[in-house]
Amino acid sequence: MKNRLGTICLAIIFFSVSFVVGMNAQAGELDFSVRAILPESQRSKDISYFDLRVKLGAIEKLSVELTNDTDKDVTVITSANSAITNDNGITDYSHKETKKDSSAAVTFSEISEMSEEITIPANSKKMIECVVTMPKESFDGYILGGLYFEQKDDGSEDAKKGDSVAVGNRFSYVVGVLLSETDKEVKPELALNNVEATQINGNNAVIMNIQNKQAAMIKKLKVDGELYYENEKKPRYENHQVDLTMAPNTNFNYRIDLKEQAFIPGNYTVKLKANDGYKDWTWEEKFTIKEKEAKEYNSSAVNLPPEKNSFPWVTVAVIVVVLLVVIIGIIYYFQKKMKKEHAAQQAKYDKLKQRIKKSDR
């Protein structure tokens, strides 16, 4: 019963992905369609993606039929991609070059070979094959990936002008591939790797790298994050998200945006709570934002309001000190000058007094 329930959940996930991609492709007016040819090792014939029960060292050939119903040849860029978890907390199959997670023994792209490009003649169908060579080491859980198909820009004026939105959004098809060797249940195990201040698209943020260290999928992840400054009891910033997904043996950067607030140098504490519907994880991590780091990010942030003009106490203090020095110098100068004049007048008076005395004699 558990296995059937798991299969149904996975079918819903892949169906959702295919549906969204299909709608995008239609909006972008892609000139081809794809259909997976399910092999004998397929666990269920009622789904449209590959869900295969594989054997150690076996070679699986995954066939996909591409159909071109237009009156021109269509060139399609293809790749066999490992599933990742992007920083929006969504399982993503669209990246060809991905960094292997430290917890992964093997990834789908490592064991798969597929031609990088195929041309479908006008009004015809063509088969493309992905060869998957299973590892010789036994594994439990899942290896997850996707066969990715993107229409190549033909360079025409219509493509450059009329389809600019479609080209910019890179509309495509993805056929999911789920590989398993055993029925042994593998449960997710989350870890918090690191916390740091950063800037995303010109916006100040704090990111927390969350890792799924097991070959298990997370279909409904809830994460609550709070950011505290110094010894404050109330969080300054927070983020709460639900319905996130994570691919097996992947990680992503969960973030707390500062929005229109500048980084303040000092000591911070991040408190995180995560739940996959079955288990809770909690973490608390301290980190420091240095003054130089805060100034660099604040100076390049695009959404900070103009700085309010604060009273220039330092400048005023310097001016007051300089004025005091000048005034004291002036007073000292005139005092010294007056003493000299007084001494000169006294000397004249003494000379005159002596002359008067001499004349009286």
C-alpha positions in Angstrom: 0.0 0.0 0.0 2.9 2.4 0.9 4.6 1.6 -2.4 1.5 2.3 -4.4 0.9 5.5 -2.5 4.5 6.6 -3.2 4.1 5.8 -6.9 0.9 7.9 -7.1 2.6 10.8 -5.4 5.5 10.6 -7.8 3.1 10.5 -10.7 1.4 13.6 -9.5 4.8 15.4 -9.2 6.0 14.5 -12.7 2.5 15.1 -14.2 2.5 18.6 -12.7 6.0 19.3 -14.1 4.9 18.0 -17.6 1.7 19.9 -17.5 3.5 23.2 -16.6 6.2 22.7 -19.2 3.5 21.7 -21.8 1.6 24.9 -21.2 4.8 27.0 -21.4 5.8 25.2 -24.6 2.4 26.0 -26.1 2.6 29.6 -25.1 6.1 29.8 -26.7 4.7 28.0 -29.8 7.3 25.2 -29.9 7.2 23.3 -33.2 7.6 19.8 -31.8 6.3 17.5 -29.1 7.8 14.6 -27.2 6.5 11.1 -26.0 8.4 8.6 -23.8 8.5 5.1 -25.1 8.2 3.1 -21.9 10.5 0.0 -21.7 9.9 -3.4 -20.0 11.6 -2.2 -16.9 8.9 0.4 -16.4 7.2 0.0 -13.0 3.9 1.4 -14.1 2.5 1.8 -17.6 -0.1 4.3 -16.4 2.4 7.3 -16.2 4.1 9.2 -19.0 7.6 9.5 -17.4 10.3 6.8 -16.9 10.0 5.1 -13.5 12.4 2.2 -13.9 13.4 -0.7 -11.7 17.0 -1.3 -12.6 19.8 -3.8 -11.9 23.4 -3.3 -11.0 25.6 -2.7 -14.0 22.6 -3.0 -16.4 22.4 -0.8 -19.5 19.0 0.9 -20.0 18.1 2.5 -23.3 15.4 5.2 -22.9 13.7 6.1 -26.2 11.7 9.3 -26.8 9.7 10.0 -29.9 9.9 13.6 -31.2 7.1 14.8 -33.6 7.3 17.8 -35.9 4.0 18.7 -37.4 5.2 21.8 -39.2 6.3 22.4 -42.8 9.9 23.1 -41.9 12.8 21.2 -40.3 13.1 21.7 -36.5 16.4 21.4 -34.6 16.2 20.4 -30.9 18.9 20.8 -28.3 18.9 17.8 -26.0 20.6 16.7 -22.7 20.3 14.2 -19.9 20.3 16.3 -16.7 20.5 15.5 -13.1 17.7 16.8 -10.9 18.7 19.6 -8.6 16.9 21.8 -6.1 17.0 25.4 -7.2 17.1 28.3 -4.8 13.4 28.8 -5.0 12.9 25.4 -3.4 11.8 23.6 -6.6 13.0 20.4 -8.1 14.6 21.5 -11.4 15.7 19.4 -14.5 16.7 22.2 -16.8 20.4 22.6 -16.0 23.0 20.6 -18.0 26.1 21.6 -15.9 25.4 21.2 -12.2 27.7 20.8 -9.2 27.5 17.3 -7.7 26.3 17.3 -4.1 28.8 16.0 -1.6 26.2 13.4 -0.4 25.6 11.9 -3.9 27.3 8.6 -4.8 26.2 9.0 -8.4 24.1 11.4 -10.4 21.9 10.8 -13.4 24.0 12.9 -15.8 27.1 10.8 -14.8 25.6 7.6 -16.0 23.7 8.8 -19.0 24.7 9.5 -22.7 22.6 11.3 -25.2 23.2 13.2 -28.4 23.3 17.0 -27.9 21.2 17.9 -30.9 18.7 16.3 -33.2 17.0 17.6 -36.4 13.4 16.5 -37.1 12.4 16.8 -40.7 9.2 18.6 -41.6 6.0 16.7 -41.0 7.7 13.7 -39.5 8.7 11.8 -36.4 12.1 10.9 -35.1 13.4 8.7 -32.2 16.2 9.8 -29.9 17.8 7.4 -27.4 19.4 8.0 -24.0 21.8 5.2 -22.8 21.9 4.8 -19.1 24.7 2.6 -17.6 23.8 1.7 -14.0 26.6 1.7 -11.4 28.0 -1.6 -10.2 27.6 -0.5 -6.5 24.3 -1.3 -4.9 22.1 1.6 -3.8 18.8 2.2 -2.1 16.5 5.1 -2.7 16.3 7.0 -6.0 18.5 8.5 -8.7 16.4 11.4 -10.3 16.9 13.2 -13.6 15.2 14.4 -16.7 15.6 14.3 -20.5 15.6 17.9 -21.6 14.4 19.1 -25.0 14.7 22.7 -26.1 14.0 24.1 -29.6 17.0 25.7 -31.2 16.6 29.3 -32.5 16.7 29.2 -36.3 18.0 32.8 -36.5 15.1 34.0 -38.6 13.7 37.5 -38.2 10.4 36.1 -36.9 12.3 34.3 -34.2 14.2 37.4 -33.3 11.2 39.7 -33.1 7.9 37.8 -32.7 9.2 35.0 -30.5 11.5 37.1 -28.3 9.6 36.2 -25.1 9.6 32.5 -25.9 13.4 32.6 -26.6 14.1 34.6 -23.4 12.2 32.1 -21.3 13.7 29.1 -22.9 10.5 27.1 -23.2 11.1 23.4 -23.3 9.9 19.8 -22.6 11.2 17.6 -19.8 10.6 13.8 -19.5 11.3 12.7 -15.9 13.5 9.7 -15.2 13.3 7.9 -11.8 15.7 5.0 -11.2 15.5 2.6 -8.3 17.0 -0.8 -7.5 15.2 -1.9 -4.3 12.0 -1.3 -2.4 13.8 -0.3 0.7 12.4 3.0 2.1 15.0 5.8 2.5 14.0 8.7 4.6 15.2 12.3 4.0 17.9 13.7 6.3 18.4 17.4 6.3 21.4 19.4 7.3 22.3 23.1 7.6 25.7 23.6 6.0 26.4 27.3 6.3 25.0 30.8 6.8 26.2 34.0 5.2 25.3 37.5 4.1 25.1 38.0 0.4 23.3 40.0 -2.4 20.9 38.5 -4.8 20.0 40.6 -7.9 21.1 43.7 -6.1 19.1 42.9 -3.0 20.6 42.3 0.5 19.8 38.9 1.9 21.1 36.2 4.3 21.3 32.7 2.8 21.2 29.3 4.6 22.4 26.3 2.6 20.0 23.3 3.4 21.1 19.9 2.2 19.1 16.7 1.7 21.8 14.1 2.4 19.8 11.0 1.4 18.6 9.4 -1.9 15.0 10.4 -1.0 12.6 12.9 -2.4 10.9 15.6 -0.3 7.5 16.4 -1.8 6.2 19.0 0.7 8.8 20.8 2.7 8.0 23.7 5.1 10.7 26.0 6.3 10.5 28.8 8.8 13.5 31.2 9.1 14.1 34.0 11.6 17.1 36.4 11.8 18.0 38.0 15.1 20.4 40.9 15.6 22.8 40.9 18.6 20.9 39.9 21.7 17.5 41.0 20.6 14.5 38.7 21.6 12.4 39.6 18.5 13.5 38.7 15.0 14.4 41.6 12.7 13.7 39.7 9.5 11.9 36.4 8.8 10.7 34.1 6.0 8.1 31.3 6.0 7.6 29.0 3.0 5.5 25.9 2.4 5.2 23.3 -0.4 8.9 23.3 -1.3 10.4 20.2 -2.9 13.9 18.7 -2.8 15.5 16.2 -5.1 17.5 13.4 -3.7 21.1 14.3 -2.6 20.8 18.0 -3.4 21.1 21.3 -1.6 19.7 24.8 -2.0 20.1 28.3 -0.6 17.1 29.2 1.5 17.1 33.0 2.0 15.8 35.7 4.2 15.5 39.0 2.3 16.2 42.3 4.0 14.0 44.0 1.4 14.6 47.8 1.8 16.8 47.5 4.8 20.6 48.0 4.9 23.0 45.5 6.5 24.0 46.6 10.0 27.4 45.4 11.1 27.3 43.1 14.2 26.5 39.6 15.5 23.5 37.8 14.2 21.6 34.5 15.0 19.6 32.5 12.5 16.9 30.1 13.8 15.5 27.6 11.3 12.7 25.0 11.5 12.0 22.5 8.7 9.3 19.8 8.3 8.7 17.4 5.5 5.4 16.2 6.8 6.9 13.4 8.9 9.9 14.8 10.8 11.1 18.1 12.3 14.5 19.7 12.0 15.7 22.7 14.0 19.0 24.7 13.7 20.5 27.7 15.3 23.6 29.3 13.8 25.5 32.5 14.8 27.5 34.6 12.3 29.0 38.1 12.0 28.6 40.8 9.4 31.7 42.9 9.4 31.6 46.7 8.8 33.5 46.5 5.6 31.2 43.7 4.3 28.1 45.7 5.2 29.4 48.9 3.5 30.2 47.0 0.3 26.7 45.3 0.0 24.8 48.5 1.0 26.7 50.6 -1.5 25.7 48.3 -4.4 22.1 47.4 -3.2 19.5 48.6 -5.7 16.5 48.8 -3.4 17.7 50.8 -0.5 16.0 54.2 0.1 18.3 57.3 0.0 20.2 57.8 3.2 18.7 60.4 5.6 20.9 63.4 6.2 22.1 63.0 9.8 23.6 65.9 11.8 27.3 66.1 11.1 28.5 65.9 14.7 32.1 65.0 13.8 32.4 67.9 11.3 30.9 70.4 13.8 33.3 69.1 16.5 36.3 69.6 14.2 35.2 73.1 13.3 34.7 74.1 16.9 38.1 72.8 17.9 39.7 74.8 15.0 37.8 78.0 16.0 38.9 77.6 19.6 42.5 77.2 18.5 42.2 80.3 16.3 40.5 82.4 19.0 43.1 81.3 21.6 45.9 82.1 19.2 44.4 85.6 18.4 44.0 86.3 22.1 47.5 85.2 22.8 48.8 87.3 20.0 47.1 90.5 21.1 48.0 89.9 24.8 51.7 89.6 23.8 51.4 92.7 21.5 49.8 94.7 24.3 52.5 93.7 26.8 55.1 94.9 24.3 53.3 98.2 23.8 52.9 98.6 27.5 56.5 97.9 28.1 57.5 100.4 25.4 55.2 103.1 26.9 56.6 102.4 30.4 60.1 102.8 29.0 59.3 106.1 27.4 57.6 107.3 30.7 60.7 106.3 32.7 63.0 108.2 30.3 60.8 111.3 30.5 60.7 111.1 34.2 64.5 111.0 34.4 64.8 114.0 32.1 62.4 116.0 34.3 64.5 115.1 37.4 67.7 116.2 35.7 66.2 119.5 34.6 65.0 120.3 38.2 68.5 120.0 39.4 
